[in-house]
């Protein structure tokens, strides 16, 4: 990992930002920025396919399809994580992008909770070939993650957002600071 900010505690849950390769993280689940057909192509999905091996694509093909704003879960093959949660974010310009991105992030968190996982790592969903701007992605994803810490019966103890490069990391770091500063003092 090239950069990692000091972890932040919100309602007893650790939220972290990291810069580097998501597929190297030792967590219960990593999130794939998936397409609806669940084909592991380029970007994060390509790295997952390359390092995790063919079993992940086999499971994705068996599932077959996932709506935009939803998520599905598979094993993680040879990756250090136990699971891959495939969250389908929006393409920029398709309409209702913020709501769809929020829904995909919530769906991934919900799947992690359903499996009683304690740690999850996200990429910046939809910012690659889907063309979603990093600034808006950071605002939406971090808001959903922070809001999740206020829910009841949470098994997650650690949520990481892993950014591939420094400019993306800096955007997320600024947004996380902004959102944490806006929280009531008792959190």
GUBAKE-873162 format. One record per residue (C-alpha): residue in one letter; y, z, x. Coordinates in steps of 0.02 Angstrom, whole numbers. Example, Ala and Ser with C-alpha at 12.3 -4.5 7.8 and 13.67 -1.06 7.14 Angstrom:
2
<site><code>A</code><py>-225</py><pz>390</pz><px>615</px></site>
<site><code>S</code><py>-53</py><pz>357</pz><px>684</px></site>
//
This chain:
187
<site><code>X</code><py>0</py><pz>0</pz><px>0</px></site>
<site><code>X</code><py>168</py><pz>-51</pz><px>71</px></site>
<site><code>X</code><py>281</py><pz>65</pz><px>-30</px></site>
<site><code>X</code><py>252</py><pz>210</pz><px>-144</px></site>
<site><code>X</code><py>383</py><pz>319</pz><px>-225</px></site>
<site><code>X</code><py>359</py><pz>504</pz><px>-252</px></site>
<site><code>X</code><py>253</py><pz>527</pz><px>-409</px></site>
<site><code>X</code><py>344</py><pz>589</pz><px>-563</px></site>
<site><code>X</code><py>272</py><pz>714</pz><px>-687</px></site>
<site><code>X</code><py>308</py><pz>685</pz><px>-871</px></site>
<site><code>X</code><py>225</py><pz>806</pz><px>-992</px></site>
<site><code>X</code><py>94</py><pz>846</pz><px>-860</px></site>
<site><code>X</code><py>49</py><pz>663</pz><px>-829</px></site>
<site><code>X</code><py>85</py><pz>585</pz><px>-660</px></site>
<site><code>X</code><py>176</py><pz>418</pz><px>-664</px></site>
<site><code>X</code><py>180</py><pz>323</pz><px>-500</px></site>
<site><code>X</code><py>248</py><pz>160</pz><px>-434</px></site>
<site><code>X</code><py>160</py><pz>74</pz><px>-291</px></site>
<site><code>X</code><py>184</py><pz>-89</pz><px>-197</px></site>
<site><code>X</code><py>30</py><pz>-182</pz><px>-141</px></site>
<site><code>X</code><py>-134</py><pz>-251</pz><px>-205</px></site>
<site><code>X</code><py>-188</py><pz>-182</pz><px>-373</px></site>
<site><code>X</code><py>-370</py><pz>-224</pz><px>-338</px></site>
<site><code>X</code><py>-375</py><pz>-101</pz><px>-192</px></site>
<site><code>X</code><py>-330</py><pz>51</pz><px>-298</px></site>
<site><code>X</code><py>-460</py><pz>186</pz><px>-326</px></site>
<site><code>X</code><py>-432</py><pz>226</pz><px>-510</px></site>
<site><code>X</code><py>-541</py><pz>230</pz><px>-665</px></site>
<site><code>X</code><py>-469</py><pz>65</pz><px>-729</px></site>
<site><code>X</code><py>-353</py><pz>-72</pz><px>-672</px></site>
<site><code>X</code><py>-264</py><pz>-183</pz><px>-796</px></site>
<site><code>X</code><py>-277</py><pz>-371</pz><px>-784</px></site>
<site><code>X</code><py>-129</py><pz>-473</pz><px>-845</px></site>
<site><code>X</code><py>-247</py><pz>-582</pz><px>-946</px></site>
<site><code>X</code><py>-234</py><pz>-741</pz><px>-1047</px></site>
<site><code>X</code><py>-305</py><pz>-751</pz><px>-1224</px></site>
<site><code>X</code><py>-456</py><pz>-852</pz><px>-1167</px></site>
<site><code>X</code><py>-498</py><pz>-713</pz><px>-1041</px></site>
<site><code>X</code><py>-517</py><pz>-840</pz><px>-901</px></site>
<site><code>X</code><py>-487</py><pz>-760</pz><px>-731</px></site>
<site><code>X</code><py>-374</py><pz>-891</pz><px>-655</px></site>
<site><code>X</code><py>-228</py><pz>-858</pz><px>-538</px></site>
<site><code>X</code><py>-119</py><pz>-710</pz><px>-492</px></site>
<site><code>X</code><py>-187</py><pz>-537</pz><px>-533</px></site>
<site><code>X</code><py>-335</py><pz>-614</pz><px>-626</px></site>
<site><code>X</code><py>-378</py><pz>-722</pz><px>-477</px></site>
<site><code>X</code><py>-376</py><pz>-572</pz><px>-360</px></site>
<site><code>X</code><py>-487</py><pz>-477</pz><px>-481</px></site>
<site><code>X</code><py>-609</py><pz>-623</pz><px>-488</px></site>
<site><code>X</code><py>-610</py><pz>-646</pz><px>-298</px></site>
<site><code>X</code><py>-636</py><pz>-462</pz><px>-255</px></site>
<site><code>X</code><py>-735</py><pz>-406</pz><px>-406</px></site>
<site><code>X</code><py>-862</py><pz>-545</pz><px>-409</px></site>
<site><code>X</code><py>-929</py><pz>-653</pz><px>-551</px></site>
<site><code>X</code><py>-990</py><pz>-513</pz><px>-665</px></site>
<site><code>X</code><py>-814</py><pz>-482</pz><px>-731</px></site>
<site><code>X</code><py>-793</py><pz>-663</pz><px>-787</px></site>
<site><code>X</code><py>-967</py><pz>-659</pz><px>-864</px></site>
<site><code>X</code><py>-916</py><pz>-510</pz><px>-971</px></site>
<site><code>X</code><py>-749</py><pz>-591</pz><px>-1015</px></site>
<site><code>X</code><py>-839</py><pz>-751</pz><px>-1068</px></site>
<site><code>X</code><py>-955</py><pz>-648</pz><px>-1177</px></site>
<site><code>X</code><py>-804</py><pz>-569</pz><px>-1264</px></site>
<site><code>X</code><py>-724</py><pz>-742</pz><px>-1276</px></site>
<site><code>X</code><py>-549</py><pz>-710</pz><px>-1341</px></site>
<site><code>X</code><py>-412</py><pz>-580</pz><px>-1353</px></site>
<site><code>X</code><py>-252</py><pz>-592</pz><px>-1457</px></site>
<site><code>X</code><py>-81</py><pz>-580</pz><px>-1375</px></site>
<site><code>X</code><py>-29</py><pz>-398</pz><px>-1380</px></site>
<site><code>X</code><py>-208</py><pz>-334</pz><px>-1375</px></site>
<site><code>X</code><py>-331</py><pz>-284</pz><px>-1238</px></site>
<site><code>X</code><py>-518</py><pz>-282</pz><px>-1203</px></site>
<site><code>X</code><py>-619</py><pz>-190</pz><px>-1071</px></site>
<site><code>X</code><py>-755</py><pz>-245</pz><px>-949</px></site>
<site><code>X</code><py>-841</py><pz>-174</pz><px>-798</px></site>
<site><code>X</code><py>-755</py><pz>-195</pz><px>-631</px></site>
<site><code>X</code><py>-893</py><pz>-277</pz><px>-529</px></site>
<site><code>X</code><py>-868</py><pz>-241</pz><px>-343</px></site>
<site><code>X</code><py>-692</py><pz>-169</pz><px>-364</px></site>
<site><code>X</code><py>-661</py><pz>15</pz><px>-324</px></site>
<site><code>X</code><py>-610</py><pz>43</pz><px>-507</px></site>
<site><code>X</code><py>-743</py><pz>73</pz><px>-640</px></site>
<site><code>X</code><py>-665</py><pz>-41</pz><px>-771</px></site>
<site><code>X</code><py>-546</py><pz>-186</pz><px>-793</px></site>
<site><code>X</code><py>-439</py><pz>-181</pz><px>-949</px></site>
<site><code>X</code><py>-382</py><pz>-358</pz><px>-991</px></site>
<site><code>X</code><py>-213</py><pz>-346</pz><px>-1079</px></site>
<site><code>X</code><py>-141</py><pz>-507</pz><px>-1148</px></site>
<site><code>X</code><py>48</py><pz>-512</pz><px>-1134</px></site>
<site><code>X</code><py>167</py><pz>-643</pz><px>-1202</px></site>
<site><code>X</code><py>225</py><pz>-807</pz><px>-1127</px></site>
<site><code>X</code><py>414</py><pz>-809</pz><px>-1108</px></site>
<site><code>X</code><py>489</py><pz>-912</pz><px>-1249</px></site>
<site><code>X</code><py>349</py><pz>-888</pz><px>-1377</px></site>
<site><code>X</code><py>451</py><pz>-762</pz><px>-1477</px></site>
<site><code>X</code><py>440</py><pz>-574</pz><px>-1503</px></site>
<site><code>X</code><py>401</py><pz>-553</pz><px>-1318</px></site>
<site><code>X</code><py>460</py><pz>-372</pz><px>-1303</px></site>
<site><code>X</code><py>354</py><pz>-315</pz><px>-1450</px></site>
<site><code>X</code><py>202</py><pz>-409</pz><px>-1388</px></site>
<site><code>X</code><py>219</py><pz>-338</pz><px>-1212</px></site>
<site><code>X</code><py>238</py><pz>-162</pz><px>-1283</px></site>
<site><code>X</code><py>85</py><pz>-189</pz><px>-1391</px></site>
<site><code>X</code><py>-20</py><pz>-252</pz><px>-1244</px></site>
<site><code>X</code><py>31</py><pz>-101</pz><px>-1139</px></site>
<site><code>X</code><py>-10</py><pz>19</pz><px>-1282</px></site>
<site><code>X</code><py>-178</py><pz>-68</pz><px>-1311</px></site>
<site><code>X</code><py>-225</py><pz>-44</pz><px>-1128</px></site>
<site><code>X</code><py>-178</py><pz>140</pz><px>-1135</px></site>
<site><code>X</code><py>-275</py><pz>161</pz><px>-1297</px></site>
<site><code>X</code><py>-433</py><pz>84</pz><px>-1220</px></site>
<site><code>X</code><py>-417</py><pz>201</pz><px>-1071</px></site>
<site><code>X</code><py>-402</py><pz>350</pz><px>-1188</px></site>
<site><code>X</code><py>-549</py><pz>290</pz><px>-1294</px></site>
<site><code>X</code><py>-656</py><pz>291</pz><px>-1137</px></site>
<site><code>X</code><py>-587</py><pz>463</pz><px>-1085</px></site>
<site><code>X</code><py>-522</py><pz>392</pz><px>-922</px></site>
<site><code>X</code><py>-406</py><pz>496</pz><px>-814</px></site>
<site><code>X</code><py>-320</py><pz>360</pz><px>-710</px></site>
<site><code>X</code><py>-258</py><pz>183</pz><px>-741</px></site>
<site><code>X</code><py>-158</py><pz>56</pz><px>-641</px></site>
<site><code>X</code><py>-52</py><pz>-83</pz><px>-716</px></site>
<site><code>X</code><py>25</py><pz>-239</pz><px>-642</px></site>
<site><code>X</code><py>189</py><pz>-309</pz><px>-710</px></site>
<site><code>X</code><py>108</py><pz>-393</pz><px>-861</px></site>
<site><code>X</code><py>168</py><pz>-570</pz><px>-904</px></site>
<site><code>X</code><py>287</py><pz>-587</pz><px>-755</px></site>
<site><code>X</code><py>182</py><pz>-714</pz><px>-660</px></site>
<site><code>X</code><py>140</py><pz>-884</pz><px>-733</px></site>
<site><code>X</code><py>192</py><pz>-820</pz><px>-907</px></site>
<site><code>X</code><py>373</py><pz>-813</pz><px>-843</px></site>
<site><code>X</code><py>426</py><pz>-646</pz><px>-916</px></site>
<site><code>X</code><py>576</py><pz>-569</pz><px>-824</px></site>
<site><code>X</code><py>541</py><pz>-416</pz><px>-716</px></site>
<site><code>X</code><py>691</py><pz>-319</pz><px>-782</px></site>
<site><code>X</code><py>634</py><pz>-328</pz><px>-962</px></site>
<site><code>X</code><py>452</py><pz>-300</pz><px>-913</px></site>
<site><code>X</code><py>498</py><pz>-141</pz><px>-820</px></site>
<site><code>X</code><py>601</py><pz>-77</pz><px>-966</px></site>
<site><code>X</code><py>465</py><pz>-111</pz><px>-1096</px></site>
<site><code>X</code><py>312</py><pz>-57</pz><px>-998</px></site>
<site><code>X</code><py>388</py><pz>102</pz><px>-929</px></site>
<site><code>X</code><py>454</py><pz>152</pz><px>-1101</px></site>
<site><code>X</code><py>279</py><pz>131</pz><px>-1176</px></site>
<site><code>X</code><py>199</py><pz>229</pz><px>-1032</px></site>
<site><code>X</code><py>325</py><pz>370</pz><px>-1044</px></site>
<site><code>X</code><py>311</py><pz>375</pz><px>-1234</px></site>
<site><code>X</code><py>121</py><pz>387</pz><px>-1215</px></site>
<site><code>X</code><py>140</py><pz>552</pz><px>-1122</px></site>
<site><code>X</code><py>208</py><pz>629</pz><px>-1283</px></site>
<site><code>X</code><py>50</py><pz>589</pz><px>-1383</px></site>
<site><code>X</code><py>-85</py><pz>716</pz><px>-1426</px></site>
<site><code>X</code><py>-259</py><pz>724</pz><px>-1349</px></site>
<site><code>X</code><py>-220</py><pz>627</pz><px>-1191</px></site>
<site><code>X</code><py>-357</py><pz>610</pz><px>-1060</px></site>
<site><code>X</code><py>-253</py><pz>507</pz><px>-939</px></site>
<site><code>X</code><py>-183</py><pz>612</pz><px>-798</px></site>
<site><code>X</code><py>-116</py><pz>473</pz><px>-686</px></site>
<site><code>X</code><py>-34</py><pz>307</pz><px>-728</px></site>
<site><code>X</code><py>14</py><pz>188</pz><px>-587</px></site>
<site><code>X</code><py>116</py><pz>29</pz><px>-599</px></site>
<site><code>X</code><py>73</py><pz>-75</pz><px>-446</px></site>
<site><code>X</code><py>195</py><pz>-213</pz><px>-398</px></site>
<site><code>X</code><py>148</py><pz>-351</pz><px>-278</px></site>
<site><code>X</code><py>315</py><pz>-372</pz><px>-189</px></site>
<site><code>X</code><py>468</py><pz>-272</pz><px>-142</px></site>
<site><code>X</code><py>593</py><pz>-353</pz><px>-262</px></site>
<site><code>X</code><py>480</py><pz>-313</pz><px>-412</px></site>
<site><code>X</code><py>449</py><pz>-138</pz><px>-346</px></site>
<site><code>X</code><py>636</py><pz>-106</pz><px>-330</px></site>
<site><code>X</code><py>668</py><pz>-165</pz><px>-509</px></site>
<site><code>X</code><py>533</py><pz>-49</pz><px>-577</px></site>
<site><code>X</code><py>594</py><pz>96</pz><px>-468</px></site>
<site><code>X</code><py>772</py><pz>80</pz><px>-535</px></site>
<site><code>X</code><py>709</py><pz>70</pz><px>-715</px></site>
<site><code>X</code><py>592</py><pz>218</pz><px>-695</px></site>
<site><code>X</code><py>734</py><pz>323</pz><px>-625</px></site>
<site><code>X</code><py>847</py><pz>270</pz><px>-769</px></site>
<site><code>X</code><py>716</py><pz>314</pz><px>-901</px></site>
<site><code>X</code><py>670</py><pz>481</pz><px>-821</px></site>
<site><code>X</code><py>854</py><pz>529</pz><px>-811</px></site>
<site><code>X</code><py>870</py><pz>496</pz><px>-998</px></site>
<site><code>X</code><py>727</py><pz>615</pz><px>-1045</px></site>
<site><code>X</code><py>762</py><pz>787</pz><px>-1116</px></site>
<site><code>X</code><py>756</py><pz>922</pz><px>-978</px></site>
<site><code>X</code><py>599</py><pz>1010</pz><px>-1045</px></site>
<site><code>X</code><py>484</py><pz>861</pz><px>-1008</px></site>
//
